[in-house]
Amino acid sequence: MCGMAQMTLAIEAFAKQNSLVATVGKCELPSGSVNVIPGVVNFTLDIRSLDQAKLDDYCEALLAQLDDIAEQRGLSLKSELFYEAESVPCAESLQQLWGSAVELSTKQAPLFLASGAGHDALAMAHLTEVGMLFVRCDKGISHNPREAVNVQDVEVALDCLKQMLLLLKERADG
């Protein structure tokens, strides 16, 4: 368990250093007993990058770091790729418009996220350019049955959407 914790910290540092999104989303202890040091820890790792071409290199470098941690601790590390999807970059022009819409609506500078939310964008990317506005989730919980947003954040998002639609109309009208 301590080795996995050290690996999680290494993943966090690697992601920050390389402008990646990396999430250890699931951790399972097969022994599951309160008084037994686990002999096995299974965990998932989701890595995303805006630079799809470098993603394989990033993954290889990170796995080498995790292998080093395992070796230093006398542990074994097995990795398995069980899902891979290409990320879809948001259109820069749409993201700039979203930024303007957020500023008009909130009077605050927007925060741009390197989400790599491929599963959301893949469905539309073959039809049109993609841009996204994220609404914060209560306690940061998303993709989970406990996911929730508060009404005030939805109201702000709707006003941002209204501003975005007005900006798109203005752009279309020339």
C-alpha positions in Angstrom: 0.0 0.0 0.0 2.8 2.4 0.8 4.4 1.6 -2.6 1.2 2.5 -4.3 1.0 5.7 -2.3 4.5 6.6 -3.4 3.6 5.8 -7.0 0.5 8.0 -6.7 2.7 10.9 -5.6 5.1 10.3 -8.5 2.1 10.2 -10.9 0.9 13.6 -9.5 4.4 15.2 -9.9 4.9 13.7 -13.4 1.5 15.1 -14.5 2.2 18.6 -13.2 5.7 18.6 -14.7 4.4 17.6 -18.2 1.0 19.5 -18.2 -0.9 16.2 -18.2 -4.1 15.1 -16.5 -3.5 11.9 -14.6 -6.0 10.3 -12.2 -5.6 7.3 -10.0 -9.3 6.7 -10.0 -9.7 3.3 -8.4 -7.8 1.4 -5.8 -8.6 -2.1 -4.6 -7.1 -4.2 -1.8 -8.1 -7.8 -2.4 -7.3 -8.8 1.2 -9.6 -6.1 2.5 -8.8 -6.8 6.2 -8.0 -4.1 8.7 -5.2 -5.9 10.4 -3.4 -7.4 7.3 -0.7 -5.7 5.3 -1.9 -6.1 1.7 0.2 -8.2 -0.5 -1.5 -6.9 -3.6 -2.9 -3.5 -4.5 -4.7 -2.9 -7.8 -5.2 0.6 -9.1 -6.3 2.3 -12.3 -4.5 5.2 -14.0 -6.1 7.5 -16.5 -3.6 9.8 -18.4 -4.7 12.5 -20.8 -2.7 15.0 -22.8 -3.5 17.8 -25.2 -0.5 16.5 -27.2 -1.8 13.2 -28.4 1.4 12.5 -30.4 3.5 12.6 -27.2 1.1 10.6 -25.0 2.7 7.2 -25.7 6.1 8.7 -24.8 4.7 10.2 -21.6 3.1 6.9 -20.6 6.3 5.0 -21.2 8.4 7.5 -19.2 5.8 7.4 -16.3 5.7 3.6 -16.3 9.5 3.5 -16.1 9.3 5.8 -13.0 6.7 3.5 -11.4 8.9 0.4 -12.2 11.8 2.2 -10.5 9.7 2.8 -7.4 8.6 -0.8 -7.3 12.2 -2.1 -7.7 13.4 0.2 -4.9 10.8 -1.2 -2.6 11.2 -4.8 -3.7 7.8 -4.9 -5.3 6.5 -6.1 -8.6 4.4 -3.9 -10.9 2.2 -5.2 -13.7 0.4 -2.9 -16.1 -2.3 -3.5 -18.5 -3.8 -1.2 -21.1 -7.6 -1.8 -21.0 -8.9 1.3 -22.6 -7.5 3.8 -25.1 -9.3 6.6 -26.9 -7.8 9.5 -28.8 -8.6 12.9 -27.3 -10.3 15.5 -29.4 -8.9 18.9 -29.1 -11.3 21.8 -28.6 -11.4 24.4 -31.3 -9.2 27.3 -30.2 -11.7 29.8 -31.7 -14.6 28.3 -29.7 -12.5 28.2 -26.5 -11.6 31.8 -27.0 -15.3 32.6 -27.4 -16.1 30.6 -24.3 -13.5 32.6 -22.4 -15.1 35.8 -23.6 -18.6 34.5 -22.6 -17.3 33.6 -19.1 -15.8 37.0 -18.7 -18.9 38.8 -19.8 -21.1 36.7 -17.5 -19.0 36.5 -14.4 -16.6 39.5 -14.7 -13.8 37.1 -14.0 -11.1 35.6 -16.1 -11.9 32.1 -17.3 -9.9 29.0 -16.2 -8.9 26.8 -19.1 -8.6 23.1 -18.4 -6.6 20.5 -20.2 -9.3 17.9 -19.9 -8.9 15.7 -22.9 -12.5 14.8 -22.4 -12.5 12.6 -25.5 -15.6 10.5 -24.7 -17.7 13.7 -24.6 -16.2 15.3 -27.7 -15.8 12.2 -29.9 -19.5 11.9 -30.6 -19.6 15.4 -32.1 -16.1 15.9 -33.6 -16.9 14.3 -36.9 -19.8 16.8 -37.4 -18.4 20.1 -36.2 -15.8 21.8 -34.1 -16.0 21.2 -30.4 -15.7 23.6 -27.4 -16.6 22.9 -23.8 -17.7 24.7 -20.7 -17.3 22.7 -17.5 -19.5 23.2 -14.4 -17.9 22.4 -11.1 -19.2 19.4 -9.2 -19.9 19.4 -5.5 -16.8 18.2 -3.6 -15.1 17.6 -7.0 -17.0 14.3 -7.5 -17.8 13.5 -11.1 -18.6 10.4 -13.2 -20.1 8.9 -10.0 -23.6 8.4 -8.8 -22.9 11.0 -6.0 -22.1 13.7 -8.7 -24.0 16.9 -8.0 -23.9 20.5 -9.0 -25.5 23.4 -7.1 -28.2 25.6 -8.6 -26.1 28.8 -8.5 -23.4 27.2 -10.6 -26.0 26.0 -13.1 -27.4 29.5 -13.3 -23.9 30.9 -14.0 -23.4 28.2 -16.7 -26.7 29.1 -18.3 -25.8 32.7 -18.4 -22.4 31.8 -19.9 -24.2 29.7 -22.5 -26.5 32.7 -23.3 -23.4 34.9 -23.7 -21.7 32.3 -25.9 -24.8 32.1 -28.2 -24.9 35.9 -28.5 -21.1 35.9 -29.4 -21.7 33.1 -32.0 -24.5 35.1 -33.5 -22.4 38.2 -33.6 -19.6 36.3 -35.3 -22.0 34.8 -37.9 -23.5 38.2 -38.6 -20.0 39.5 -39.3 
